[in-house]
């Protein structure tokens, strides 16, 4: 066991069992018109390519739990690039138009450019390329950006929780300098991986004093800074509601410095509420999954690095697609199984968070952020 504050976390709870999806007796070809029980389509697939990360951010992989004795998944358990591409192709047949590579830190997966090139070859039934993106902590982006762009990656999102070097080093908890992340962002922009989004997780009392400095830095940069409410993902990050700074208060702080105007959503299911600077200096985003749940528009599925499908960021169990891949099931069989899973989906954790009894929340063994990729 590991202890973080007053919460005892059995290591066994940080591995997730999953049921093997049933194959329907009648195989219906996918038509891209899937919807779940709440009428939500399947549009985005987030693919975790590794459960490893070189940061130990407290809201994701606190060092007290993920220390040098923590055992990560062996390479044989990970989906191969060929398996990932095969599943992605099946998901595209069901309406997925956006693929996001995540981790852990995805750039730690050896040869990731090869996977990017394989996914970049996929096409929609209409013959259009997919929106292929990647989320990274930026630590090795400076030396990887050009190769990723050449392989066919379209855009990157970079996690950056502070501009002040001392604050950033404390938050990543491995003494990593902010200058290296900024260099990675510059390299990505030079490689054409844009528009770049920069995600800042805001924790009250930890880095909320960095809101305005971050905004000031990214104004006029062409990059979109997004502020994310600190979320209760997993069971290891010691989440407390009093450390959540509501997005409404983030907006108030920004509006005290610069006039902001609302921007209409660009696509259905967009997680960020968009605002632009009235002086034309760019825009910011607010992701308010704690105080303003957007479950009703969620069109995302998440594939873990070992091939478990999760229908919600806050899920406690998944569906083992790797078992289907490695038992010689056909694409048609896997496609039919996936269609059945999405049709049965009714997840809306954030919407129900406030109404759930505290005992229910404590007993839930939700998937960890580093494992499913946010």
C-alpha positions in Angstrom: 0.0 0.0 0.0 0.9 3.6 -0.5 -0.4 6.5 1.7 -1.2 10.0 0.5 -2.5 12.2 3.2 -5.3 10.3 5.0 -6.1 8.1 2.0 -4.8 4.6 1.8 -4.4 3.4 -1.8 -3.9 -0.4 -2.5 -1.7 -0.7 -5.5 -4.0 -3.5 -6.8 -6.7 -0.8 -7.1 -4.6 1.1 -9.6 -4.9 -1.8 -12.2 -8.2 -2.1 -13.9 -10.2 -5.1 -14.8 -12.3 -5.1 -17.9 -15.0 -7.3 -19.3 -14.6 -8.8 -22.8 -17.3 -7.3 -25.0 -19.9 -9.6 -26.3 -20.1 -10.2 -30.1 -23.7 -9.8 -31.4 -25.3 -12.7 -33.2 -26.1 -10.4 -36.1 -23.2 -8.3 -37.4 -24.4 -4.9 -38.6 -22.0 -2.9 -40.7 -21.0 0.5 -39.1 -22.6 3.5 -40.7 -21.1 6.3 -38.6 -24.5 7.1 -37.0 -24.0 5.5 -33.6 -25.6 7.2 -30.6 -25.6 6.3 -26.9 -28.6 6.2 -24.5 -28.4 10.0 -24.2 -28.3 10.6 -27.9 -24.5 11.4 -28.0 -22.6 10.4 -31.1 -19.1 8.9 -31.1 -16.7 11.4 -32.6 -13.4 11.5 -30.7 -11.1 8.7 -29.7 -8.3 9.3 -27.2 -5.6 6.7 -27.4 -3.1 6.3 -24.5 0.2 4.9 -25.8 2.0 4.6 -22.5 1.2 4.7 -18.7 4.7 6.1 -18.0 5.5 9.8 -17.4 8.6 11.7 -16.5 6.7 14.2 -14.4 5.0 13.6 -11.0 2.3 16.3 -11.0 0.3 16.0 -7.8 -3.1 16.1 -9.6 -2.2 13.2 -11.8 0.8 11.0 -10.7 1.7 12.1 -7.1 5.2 10.9 -6.1 3.8 9.4 -2.9 2.0 6.8 -5.0 4.0 6.6 -8.2 7.4 6.3 -6.7 10.5 4.3 -7.8 8.9 1.1 -6.6 5.7 1.5 -8.7 5.5 -1.2 -11.4 4.3 0.1 -14.7 2.8 -2.1 -17.4 5.3 -4.4 -19.2 5.8 -3.8 -22.9 4.1 -7.1 -23.9 0.9 -5.7 -22.3 0.8 -2.6 -24.5 -1.1 -2.5 -27.7 1.3 -2.6 -30.7 1.2 0.1 -33.3 -0.5 -2.3 -35.7 -3.2 -3.1 -33.1 -3.8 0.6 -32.3 -4.1 1.4 -36.0 -6.5 -1.5 -36.6 -8.8 -0.4 -33.7 -8.6 3.2 -34.9 -9.8 2.2 -38.3 -12.7 0.3 -36.8 -13.6 3.4 -34.7 -13.5 5.6 -37.8 -16.1 3.3 -39.3 -18.3 4.2 -36.4 -18.0 8.0 -36.9 -14.7 8.9 -35.2 -13.1 11.9 -36.9 -10.6 12.9 -34.3 -7.7 10.9 -32.8 -5.7 12.2 -29.9 -2.6 10.4 -28.7 -2.1 10.7 -24.9 -0.3 8.9 -22.0 1.3 9.1 -19.5 3.6 11.1 -21.6 3.1 9.9 -25.1 6.5 11.0 -26.4 8.1 8.5 -24.1 6.8 5.7 -26.3 9.7 4.6 -28.5 9.1 5.1 -32.2 5.9 7.1 -31.8 6.5 8.8 -35.1 5.9 5.5 -36.8 2.4 5.2 -35.2 1.7 8.8 -36.2 2.5 8.0 -39.8 0.3 4.9 -39.7 -2.7 6.8 -38.2 -2.2 9.7 -40.7 -2.9 7.2 -43.5 -6.4 6.5 -42.2 -9.3 8.1 -44.1 -13.0 8.6 -43.4 -15.5 6.9 -45.6 -15.7 10.1 -47.6 -11.9 10.0 -48.2 -11.0 12.8 -45.8 -8.0 12.6 -43.4 -8.6 12.6 -39.7 -7.9 15.3 -37.2 -4.7 13.7 -35.6 -3.5 15.4 -32.4 -1.3 14.8 -29.4 -1.2 16.0 -25.8 2.2 16.3 -24.2 3.9 17.8 -21.1 6.4 19.3 -23.6 9.5 18.0 -21.9 11.0 16.4 -25.1 8.8 18.2 -27.6 11.7 20.5 -28.8 13.6 17.5 -30.3 10.5 15.6 -31.5 8.3 18.3 -33.0 9.7 18.3 -36.6 9.6 14.5 -36.9 6.0 14.4 -35.6 4.9 17.0 -38.1 6.7 15.2 -40.9 5.0 11.9 -39.9 1.6 13.6 -40.3 0.6 14.9 -36.9 -1.7 18.0 -37.2 -1.7 19.7 -33.8 -0.4 19.5 -30.3 -1.7 20.4 -26.9 0.9 21.2 -24.2 0.3 21.0 -20.5 1.9 23.9 -18.6 0.7 24.8 -15.1 2.8 27.9 -14.4 5.1 30.3 -16.0 7.1 31.0 -12.9 10.0 28.5 -12.8 9.9 27.8 -9.1 6.2 27.2 -9.1 6.4 24.9 -12.2 9.2 22.9 -10.7 7.2 22.3 -7.6 4.1 21.3 -9.5 5.9 18.8 -11.8 7.8 17.6 -8.7 10.8 16.4 -10.7 12.5 19.9 -10.8 11.9 20.2 -14.5 12.5 23.8 -15.9 9.7 25.8 -17.5 12.2 27.1 -20.1 12.4 23.6 -21.7 8.6 23.4 -22.1 8.5 26.9 -23.7 11.2 25.8 -26.1 9.1 22.8 -27.0 6.1 25.0 -27.7 8.2 27.2 -29.9 9.6 24.2 -31.8 6.0 22.9 -32.3 4.9 26.2 -33.7 7.9 26.3 -36.0 7.0 22.8 -37.3 3.5 23.9 -38.1 1.8 21.9 -35.3 -0.8 24.5 -34.7 -2.8 26.2 -33.6 -1.2 25.0 -30.3 -3.3 24.7 -27.2 -1.7 25.2 -23.8 -3.6 23.6 -20.9 -3.2 25.0 -17.3 -4.7 22.9 -14.5 -5.6 25.5 -11.8 -5.3 24.5 -8.1 -6.5 27.2 -5.6 -3.6 28.1 -3.3 -1.0 26.3 -5.5 -0.8 28.1 -8.9 -3.9 30.3 -9.2 -1.6 33.4 -8.8 -0.2 32.4 -12.2 -3.4 32.9 -14.1 -2.8 36.4 -15.2 1.0 36.0 -15.9 0.2 33.0 -18.1 -2.5 34.9 -19.9 -0.2 37.9 -20.4 2.6 35.6 -21.8 0.3 33.9 -24.4 -1.6 37.0 -25.6 -0.6 37.8 -29.2 1.2 34.4 -29.4 -1.3 32.7 -31.7 -1.6 29.9 -29.1 -4.8 29.3 -27.1 -4.4 29.1 -23.3 -7.0 27.0 -21.6 -7.7 27.0 -17.9 -8.9 23.6 -16.5 -10.6 23.2 -13.1 -8.8 20.7 -10.9 -10.7 17.4 -11.3 -11.3 14.4 -9.1 -9.9 11.9 -11.6 -8.7 8.6 -10.1 -8.2 7.9 -6.5 -4.6 9.0 -5.8 -4.5 12.8 -6.2 -6.0 13.8 -2.8 -8.7 15.9 -4.6 -10.6 18.4 -2.4 -13.3 20.7 -3.5 -11.8 23.6 -1.7 -8.8 23.5 -4.0 -11.0 23.9 -7.1 -11.1 27.5 -8.4 -14.3 27.8 -10.4 -13.8 28.9 -14.0 -16.2 31.8 -13.3 -13.6 33.2 -10.9 -10.8 32.6 -13.4 -12.8 34.7 -15.9 -13.3 37.4 -13.4 -9.5 37.7 -12.8 -8.9 37.9 -16.5 -11.6 40.4 -17.2 -10.1 42.7 -14.5 -7.1 42.9 -16.8 -8.5 42.8 -20.3 -12.0 43.0 -21.8 -13.1 39.6 -23.1 -15.9 38.6 -25.4 -17.6 35.1 -25.7 -17.0 33.0 -28.8 -19.4 30.5 -30.1 -18.3 26.8 -29.9 -16.4 25.7 -33.0 -17.6 22.1 -33.0 -20.3 20.0 -31.2 -19.0 18.5 -28.0 -16.3 21.1 -27.4 -15.1 21.0 -23.8 -13.9 24.5 -23.5 -16.0 27.6 -23.2 -14.2 30.1 -25.5 -13.5 33.8 -25.0 -11.5 36.2 -27.1 -9.7 39.4 -26.1 -11.6 42.5 -27.3 -8.3 44.0 -28.6 -7.7 41.0 -30.9 -4.9 39.5 -28.9 -6.2 36.0 -29.3 -8.5 33.8 -27.2 -8.6 31.7 -24.0 -10.7 28.7 -23.0 -12.3 27.6 -19.8 -12.8 23.9 -19.0 -15.3 23.6 -16.2 -15.9 19.9 -15.7 -16.5 20.4 -11.9 -18.7 23.4 -11.7 -20.4 23.3 -15.2 -20.5 19.6 -16.3 -20.7 19.1 -20.0 -21.6 15.4 -19.9 -24.6 15.9 -22.2 -22.4 16.7 -25.1 -19.6 14.3 -24.5 -18.7 12.4 -27.6 -15.4 10.9 -26.6 -14.1 7.4 -25.9 -10.8 6.5 -24.3 -8.5 3.6 -25.2 -5.9 2.6 -22.6 -2.4 1.6 -23.5 -3.3 -2.1 -22.9 -6.4 -1.9 -25.0 -9.2 -1.3 -22.5 -12.0 0.9 -23.7 -13.4 3.5 -21.2 -16.5 5.4 -21.9 -15.9 8.2 -19.4 -12.8 9.9 -17.9 -14.2 9.0 -14.4 -15.0 5.4 -15.2 -14.2 2.6 -12.8 -14.1 -0.3 -15.3 -13.6 -0.8 -19.0 -14.0 -3.2 -21.9 -11.2 -5.4 -23.0 -10.7 -4.8 -26.7 -7.2 -6.3 -26.6 -8.7 -9.7 -25.8 -10.8 -9.5 -29.0 -7.7 -8.4 -31.1 -5.6 -11.2 -29.8 -8.3 -13.9 -30.2 -8.5 -13.6 -34.0 -11.8 -11.8 -34.0 -12.6 -10.2 -37.4 -12.9 -6.5 -37.9 -16.7 -7.0 -38.4 -17.0 -8.8 -35.1 -15.0 -6.1 -33.2 -17.0 -3.4 -34.9 -20.3 -5.0 -33.9 -19.1 -5.3 -30.3 -18.1 -1.7 -30.2 -21.4 -0.6 -31.6 -23.2 -2.5 -28.8 -21.0 -0.9 -26.2 -21.6 2.7 -27.4 -25.3 2.1 -27.7 -25.4 1.0 -24.0 -23.4 4.0 -22.8 -25.1 6.3 -20.3 -22.0 7.7 -18.4 -22.4 11.3 -16.9 -20.3 11.3 -13.8 -19.6 15.0 -13.6 -23.3 15.8 -14.0 -24.1 13.5 -11.1 -21.1 14.3 -8.9 -22.9 16.7 -6.6 -25.9 14.4 -6.0 -23.9 11.3 -5.3 -23.6 10.3 -1.6 -20.1 10.8 -0.3 -19.8 7.1 0.6 -20.4 6.2 -3.1 -17.7 8.5 -4.2 -15.2 7.1 -1.7 -15.9 3.5 -2.8 -15.5 4.2 -6.5 -12.2 3.0 -7.9 -12.0 5.4 -10.8 -9.4 5.0 -13.5 -6.2 7.1 -13.0 -5.4 10.0 -15.2 -1.9 8.8 -16.3 -3.5 5.5 -17.4 -6.3 6.9 -19.5 -4.8 10.1 -20.7 -7.3 12.7 -19.6 
